[in-house]
Amino acid sequence: MARATASAAILAAVLFAAPAAAQGASPWFPIPDDAVYLTGDSWSSSGVTYRLYGVQACLRGTDFTNAHGLKRDCGEASLAMLAALARDLRPQCYDAAESRRLRTVFVFCLASPTKGAAAGSRIDLGTALISTGFAFAALKPDGQPVHTPYFVAQLVAQRAKAGFWAFADVPDPNAIILRALRQEQSGALPATPPDAAKKP
């Protein structure tokens, strides 16, 4: 099965996930120092995969051409930005939903910096990634945003040519995933896409 199809399945699982708060889980927790970053929107810790709700990272194996004319892996750049922001902001995360089938917990993460220009404010990690242009607003299979505020942040980043939007050949992961999903639904076998799977 194509890897982009796996991402589409995960995206669909977000829509039908059970609220974790209803299951009595502790509401806030940090991203641990020993977390293993899997993609630009997910990490694992203690055998559990965590994914930022409503965020879609660039896919590994898709390239963009940077300002120096060099090809760079978009997924690796997304991953590096998530790791850097998590290290610098030290956010606390909240279980938004859980997919037992995929053994994935979907989370929102907020940071409250105590130093610098952002001191005293609350920063949403998903918004930070998307508004700087290093992640995208995840879309449902029908093309609508999973979380509308993230889509608005993406439009602002796109207009400002922030992050990946500064490069003409940015590989939009949503377009790749939705195209693979449509091909699967139509019965056509898609070509093997880049690493679109959010796997542990």
C-alpha positions as CSV (number, residue, x, y, z in Angstrom):
1,M,0.0,0.0,0.0
2,A,1.3,3.4,-0.8
3,R,2.8,5.4,2.0
4,A,0.6,8.5,1.2
5,T,-2.4,6.3,1.7
6,A,-1.2,5.6,5.2
7,S,-1.1,9.3,6.0
8,A,-4.6,9.6,4.6
9,A,-5.7,6.8,6.9
10,I,-4.2,8.6,9.9
11,L,-5.9,11.8,8.8
12,A,-9.2,10.0,8.7
13,A,-8.6,8.6,12.1
14,V,-8.3,12.1,13.5
15,L,-11.9,12.7,12.6
16,F,-13.2,9.6,14.4
17,A,-10.8,9.6,17.4
18,A,-12.1,9.3,20.9
19,P,-11.5,12.3,23.2
20,A,-8.7,11.4,25.5
21,A,-9.9,13.7,28.3
22,A,-13.0,11.6,28.6
23,Q,-10.8,8.6,29.4
24,G,-9.4,10.3,32.6
25,A,-5.9,11.0,31.2
26,S,-3.8,13.6,32.8
27,P,-4.5,16.8,30.8
28,W,-1.1,18.5,30.5
29,F,2.4,17.0,30.0
30,P,5.7,18.1,28.6
31,I,7.4,16.7,25.5
32,P,10.1,14.7,27.3
33,D,13.8,15.3,26.7
34,D,14.2,11.8,25.4
35,A,11.4,12.1,22.8
36,V,12.3,10.6,19.4
37,Y,11.1,13.0,16.7
38,L,9.5,11.0,13.9
39,T,8.3,13.7,11.5
40,G,7.8,17.5,11.7
41,D,4.5,16.9,13.5
42,S,5.1,13.8,15.6
43,W,7.3,12.2,18.2
44,S,7.4,9.0,20.3
45,S,8.0,8.5,23.9
46,S,7.6,5.3,26.1
47,G,6.1,3.4,23.2
48,V,3.4,6.0,22.4
49,T,3.3,8.1,19.3
50,Y,2.2,11.8,19.7
51,R,1.0,13.9,16.8
52,L,0.1,17.6,16.7
53,Y,-3.6,17.8,16.0
54,G,-4.4,19.6,12.8
55,V,-0.7,19.9,11.7
56,Q,0.8,18.3,8.6
57,A,4.5,18.3,8.2
58,C,6.4,18.3,4.9
59,L,6.9,14.7,3.7
60,R,10.2,13.0,3.9
61,G,11.6,12.2,0.5
62,T,10.1,15.4,-1.1
63,D,12.6,18.1,-2.0
64,F,12.6,21.9,-2.3
65,T,15.4,24.1,-3.7
66,N,16.8,26.5,-1.1
67,A,18.0,30.0,-1.6
68,H,21.5,28.7,-2.5
69,G,20.0,26.5,-5.3
70,L,20.6,23.3,-3.3
71,K,18.0,20.5,-3.1
72,R,16.9,19.8,0.5
73,D,14.6,17.2,2.0
74,C,11.4,19.0,3.1
75,G,10.5,16.4,5.7
76,E,13.9,16.6,7.4
77,A,13.6,20.4,7.5
78,S,10.1,20.2,9.1
79,L,11.4,17.7,11.7
80,A,14.4,19.9,12.6
81,M,12.0,22.9,13.1
82,L,9.7,20.9,15.4
83,A,12.7,19.6,17.5
84,A,14.1,23.2,17.8
85,L,10.8,24.8,18.8
86,A,10.1,22.0,21.3
87,R,13.5,22.5,22.8
88,D,13.3,26.3,22.9
89,L,9.7,26.7,23.9
90,R,9.3,23.7,26.3
91,P,5.6,23.4,25.6
92,Q,3.0,21.6,27.7
93,C,0.7,19.3,25.7
94,Y,-2.9,18.3,26.1
95,D,-4.5,15.1,24.8
96,A,-7.0,16.3,22.2
97,A,-7.9,12.8,20.9
98,E,-6.7,9.3,20.7
99,S,-6.7,6.6,18.0
100,R,-6.4,3.2,19.6
101,R,-6.2,1.6,16.2
102,L,-3.2,3.7,15.2
103,R,-1.8,3.8,18.8
104,T,-1.5,7.6,18.3
105,V,-2.4,10.4,20.7
106,F,-3.3,13.7,19.0
107,V,-2.2,16.7,21.0
108,F,-2.3,20.5,21.2
109,C,0.8,22.0,22.8
110,L,1.2,25.4,24.4
111,A,4.2,27.3,25.6
112,S,4.4,30.2,28.0
113,P,7.8,31.8,27.6
114,T,9.2,33.6,30.7
115,K,12.0,35.5,28.8
116,G,12.4,37.5,25.7
117,A,9.9,39.4,23.6
118,A,7.3,36.7,24.0
119,A,7.4,36.6,27.8
120,G,4.0,36.3,29.3
121,S,2.3,35.2,26.1
122,R,0.9,31.8,25.2
123,I,2.3,30.2,22.0
124,D,0.5,27.3,20.3
125,L,3.2,25.0,18.9
126,G,1.1,24.1,15.8
127,T,0.5,27.8,15.1
128,A,4.2,28.5,15.5
129,L,5.2,25.8,13.0
130,I,2.6,26.8,10.5
131,S,2.9,30.6,10.8
132,T,6.7,30.4,10.3
133,G,6.1,28.3,7.1
134,F,7.7,25.1,8.3
135,A,4.5,23.0,8.5
136,F,1.0,23.1,6.9
137,A,-2.6,23.0,8.1
138,A,-3.8,19.4,7.8
139,L,-6.7,18.8,5.6
140,K,-9.6,16.3,5.8
141,P,-10.2,13.9,2.9
142,D,-12.7,16.4,1.5
143,G,-10.1,19.1,1.4
144,Q,-11.4,21.1,4.3
145,P,-9.0,22.1,7.2
146,V,-9.0,19.9,10.2
147,H,-8.5,23.0,12.4
148,T,-9.5,26.3,10.8
149,P,-7.2,28.6,12.8
150,Y,-4.2,26.7,11.4
151,F,-5.5,27.1,7.9
152,V,-5.7,30.9,8.5
153,A,-2.1,30.9,9.9
154,Q,-1.0,29.0,6.7
155,L,-2.6,31.6,4.4
156,V,-0.7,34.4,6.3
157,A,2.6,32.5,6.0
158,Q,2.0,31.8,2.3
159,R,1.3,35.5,1.6
160,A,4.4,36.5,3.6
161,K,6.5,33.8,1.8
162,A,7.6,32.6,5.2
163,G,9.6,29.4,5.6
164,F,9.0,26.9,2.8
165,W,6.7,29.3,1.1
166,A,9.8,31.3,0.1
167,F,10.6,28.6,-2.4
168,A,8.8,28.1,-5.7
169,D,9.0,24.3,-5.6
170,V,7.7,23.7,-2.1
171,P,6.1,20.2,-2.2
172,D,2.7,20.7,-0.5
173,P,2.1,17.5,1.5
174,N,-1.6,17.9,1.5
175,A,-1.8,17.9,-2.3
176,I,0.4,14.8,-2.3
177,I,-1.8,13.0,0.3
178,L,-5.1,14.0,-1.2
179,R,-4.0,13.0,-4.7
180,A,-2.9,9.5,-3.4
181,L,-6.3,9.2,-1.6
182,R,-8.2,10.1,-4.7
183,Q,-6.2,7.6,-6.7
184,E,-6.9,4.8,-4.2
185,Q,-10.6,5.6,-4.1
186,S,-10.8,5.5,-7.9
187,G,-9.1,2.1,-8.0
188,A,-5.9,3.4,-9.6
189,L,-2.6,2.3,-8.1
190,P,-0.6,5.4,-7.2
191,A,3.1,5.5,-7.9
192,T,5.2,4.9,-4.7
193,P,5.2,8.4,-3.1
194,P,7.8,9.8,-0.7
195,D,7.7,8.7,3.0
196,A,4.2,10.0,3.8
197,A,3.5,7.5,6.6
198,K,3.4,8.7,10.2
199,K,4.9,5.5,11.5
200,P,6.8,4.9,14.8
